[in-house]
């Protein structure tokens, strides 16, 4: 049986992002969004359990047995040639036994330029208070975008940053800023408890790894209103849907108040997706940008979020961009294929056959 390091080395060598160790099948890696099976024998449930024990702490093993699911992070040395890598992972039970999924996290925090992010994001992190959200499906690069923003804050502003993550992904070294990173399940019981505590810990910037429940969303909006810059992530596909998701989390009788609060505190939304490149060399990022202005704020406050896409189309001069526009630009530059562009766009007209 190969060790966990052997499988992670294979993931590294093929340029993959995720390693899947599933009971009853050979190891599988995700490369540029596609699943590929490694040239290895199927793993027995006992072998996967042993591999899980290589990376889980005693506490993590106990939680896995009790709850049948556990998140974890780990730093693993792959040898002198490959170096030390950090991983975010999850171990869980399924019908054949234990499965383990691990995602590679680069040791170096990427810059916004390296991620091909628009310069308007630099303006977002210059605010002293308000709410900035990164959204998109799992694996689209939200965490990397937020990490790049936090790193830019770290390099340019003498502030106190608190991150609340599950688990901690990128590690930051204090530069101009003081950065304290808390892991849910290890350092604090929940996102909401960590947010409540953060408001008494003299923060300037708070990063909430996921706005996943009503209490966390409510606390984040309150923190943004009371003088803090709050960064967060959501699993929504567009800026307009992000606004709807936040408002719909609240009971109907509270939604009018929340719309008003959100219209005043929201600074911007970055919605992104990764699309396979036409040349087969990885994936390109398509980025939708919402910048809160008078028009957007009025649409949020009046409950007319269906008007947001139109306001975004007319707000290009201040950095706004719809997802369809971002995809069309990638297609016109030859970065992605017509089929990919068509399948991911709401408006198919630009890709119709003549």
N, C-alpha and C positions, 0 to 999 in steps of 0.2 A: 504493500500500500504506500502510495506517495504521501508526503506530509503536506500540511496546509501551505507551507512556504513554496513547495513545488508547484502547486496549482496557482498560487498568486503570481509566481514567476512566469508561468505560462500566460496568465492574464496580461501581465506587464509586457511580455515579448510580442504579443499580437496586437497591442494597442487597445485592449478592451477596457471597458468601464466597470463592468459588473461580473462577478463570479457566482455561479449557482451550483451548489453542491446538494443534489437531491437524491434521496434514497431510492435505489432501484434503477438509476440511469447514470450514464457517464457525466462527468462535470461539463457544464455549459457556460460559455462566456458571451457577453454582449459586446459586439464590436460595431461602433458607429450606428447603434440602434438595432442591429440585427443579431439574433441568437445563433451561436455556432457551437457545435459539440466538439469537445477536445478529443484527441485520439487517445482514449484511455478506457479502461474497463469500467463497467457499471459499478457504482458504489453501493455496498450493502448498508442497511440501516445502522449496523454496528460501526461501520467505518465512518459514516457521516457523524454519528454521535461522538466518536473519538476525535474527529476533526473539529467539531464544535467545542469540545473540551480544551483544545489547544488555544482557543482565543477567548473563551468566556472565563470570567472570574468565578470564584466560588459563589458569590452572591448572584451572578448572572445565571449560573447553572441551576441554583435553587429556584429562581424566578421562572426559568424556562419550564421546570418540572411542575411548578405550581400553576402558572397561567397559560402554559403551552405556547408562549410567544415572548420574546425578549429582544429589545434593541440594545446595541452596544457599539462602541468605537474602540479602535485598537491601532497601535503603532507597531509595525512589523518590519524587521530587517530582512531584506531579500538578498543580502550578500554585497560584496564590495562593488560589483558591476552595476547592480540595480539600485542599491542604496536602501534607505529606510522610507517606507510609505505609510500613510495613515489611511485607515479604512472605516467606513460607516457600515454597520451590518445589522442583520436581523436573523434570529434563529427561531424556527417554529415547527410545530408538529403538523403532519398531513397523513393521509391514509396509509402510506408506506413506511412512515417513520419521521425522523427529524430532517429538516432541510435548513441550509444556511445560505444566505445571500450576502455578499460583501461588495461594496462600491469603493473604488480607489479614489482617494482625495489627494491631489498634489500637495507636496510639502510647502511649495511657494504659493502664497496667495496671489491670484491673477490680478492684473490691472484691468480697468474698464476698457482700455484700448486693446489689450490682448483678447478680450472677450467680444470685441467688435461692437461695443455698446455706444450709443449716441452720447454726445457731450452734455446733453441736458441733464444727465444723471449727476453731473458734478454740481449743478445748481440745486438739485434735490437735497444733497447732503450739506449744503451751505445754510439751510434753514436752522433756526434755533428751536423751533417747535413745529409740530404738525405730524401728519401720518403719510408715510411713503410705503407702497406695497409692491412686491415682486410676485407675479402670478404665472401660472402655467401648469401643465401636467407634470407628474412625477418624472424626474430625469431630464427636465428641460434646461437645467442650469440656474435655477432660482438662487440656490445656495451660493453658487460662485459669484453671481451678480451682487448679492448682498455682501458677501465677503470682500469683494473689490471696493464696494462703497465704504464699508467700515474701515478698510485699510487706508483709503484716501482720507477719511476723517482722522485716522491715527497719524497720518503724515502731515496734516495741515492744521489741526485744531487741538488746543490744549483743553480737552474735555474728559468727562468721566463716562465711559461706555460700559453698559451691562448687557451681556448677551444671555438669552434663555433658550437653550437648545435641547433637542432630544433625538440623537445624542449630539455632543459637541463635534463639529466637523473641522473646519479650519482653525488652526491655533494662531493667535496673534501675539507678537512681541511688542511691548509698550514702546512707543516712539514719543510723539508729542502728547498722545492721549494715555489715560489710565484705563485699561480694558480688563474687566472681570467677567469671566465666562462661567455660567452655571449650567449644569446638566440635570434635566428633569429625571427623577428616579434615583439619582445619586446625591445631588446637592440640595434638591428641593423636590417636594412631592408632585407638584403640578405646575403648568404654565401660569394658571391664575394665582396661585400662592406666591410664585416667584415675582409676578407683576405687582402684587400687593406689597411685597417686601421691597421691591425696587423703588417704589415711590417714596420710601423712607431711607433710601441709601444714597441720596444726593447724586442721582444720575443726570447727565445732560442728554445722552442718547441711549435708547433702549431698543434692542433687537429681540423680537419675539419669533422664535423659529417657526411657529405655525399658529395662526388664528383659527383654532379648531372648535371652539365652543362659545356659547353666549357670554359667559362670564369673562373669558379672556378677551373677546372682541370689545366688550363694554369697557373693561379696564384699559385696553389699548387706546380707545378713542378718548377716554377721560384723560389719560396721561398726555396724549397729543394736545388736548385742549388746555392743559394746565402747565404748559411751558417746557415740554420735553419733545425731542425729535424721536419718533417711534418708527422703526423699520419692521416690516413683517412680511410673511408669505402666505399665499392662499392657493388652493388648487382650482383656480378658475381660468377659463380660456381667453377672456377678453376684459378690457377695462370696464365696460358697461356691466358685464355680468359680475364683476368684482364688487361694484357698488351695490348691485341688487343683493348679492350674497350677504354683505355686511348688514344691510337694512332688514332683510328677511329673517335674519337670525333672531330678531327681537319680536316680542309679542306685538300684535297689531296696535294696541293702545299706546305703545312707546315709539312707534315708527316715525311719527311726525317729528318728535323731539330729536330722534337719532338722525333723521335726514338733515335737520338744521345744524346739528353738531358736526356731522360729517361734511356738509357743504362748506363749513368754516375751517375745519381742521385738516381735511385732505390736501396734500401737496401734489401728489402724483402717483400714477400707477404704471408699472412696467410689466407688460404681458409678453411672454416670449415662447417660442417653440423652436426646436432643432429640426432641420430638414436635410435629408441626404443630398450631398453635392453631386452635380452632374458628372464630375470627373471621378467619382467614387472615392475621393480622398477625404473622408470624414463627413461632417455635417456643418451646415451654415445656420446661423441664428437669425430668425426673423423677429423683429421687436416692434411691439405696439406701445406707443407712449401717450398717456393722458397727462396733461398739465392742467391743474385746477385754475380756472379763470372765472370771470363773472358769468359767462354763458354756462359753463359746466356746473358751477355752484347753484345757479338758478334751477337748472334741470334736476339736480339732486334734491334741493329743498322743496321743489314743487312736485316731486314724485314723477318726473317725466324723463326717466333715464333712457328711454328709447330715443331721445334727442341727442344723447351723448355722441354717438358715432358721427352725426352731421357736424356737431361742434368741433370734433377732432379733425374732420376734413378741412374745415375753414380755419383751423388753428395751426397750420403748418409753419407759419412764420415764427411762432414761439416754441417750436420743437415738437408739436404733436404729430402723430403718425398712426394710421389705422393698420391693422394686421394685413389687410388686403393690399394696401400700398407698399408695405414692407416686403411682402411676398412678390409683388409685381416687379419691384426694383431688383430683387435677387434674380428673377427670371430674365429681365431685360439685360442684366449684366452677364448673363450666361452662367451664373453660379449654380442654379438649380434647373431641373428639366421642366418642360411644359406640363408633363403628366403630374409631377409633384406639385407644381404651382396650382394647377387646376384642382387637384384633389383637396388642397388645404385652404382654398379661397372660398369665401361666401359668394362673391361676384365672379362668375365663370366667364363672363363676356370677353375679357382680354385674351382668353386661351382657346376660343372656338376656332375650329378648322375653317379656312377660307374655302 
